[in-house]
Amino acid sequence: ETPAMANYQMAYLYASRKNIPVAQQYLQSALQIDPNLQPARDMLSSLQNSRFAQQAYGSYQTATQAYQGAS
């Protein structure tokens, strides 16, 4: 295994345990070592998109609770 692939595999483990920030750090390390490592690029993109979706959903829930509390 290459160092870049080892970082990618660590990222995969952390992502599967829902530890997104640490997974992103490992992916960034992998891409610094090998910018052409496509699986790392794909996973980083996926995690960034899912994180945005999670934040948006959290904001939606907060707004819903505030609306219900005001009613």
WOLINUR-V357470 format. One line per field, one symbol per residue. psi: psi as a letter, one per 40 degrees, with the letter a starting at -180 (. if undefined). burial: + if it has 24 or more other ideal C-beta (glycine too) atoms within 12 Angstrom, else -. A space follows every 10 residues. Layout:
psi->???
burial->???
This chain:
psi->iidddddddd ddddddefgd dddddddddd dddgeegddd dddddddddd dddddddddd ddddddddde .
burial->---+--++++ ++--+----+ --++-+++++ +-----+--+ --++--+--- ---------- ---------- -
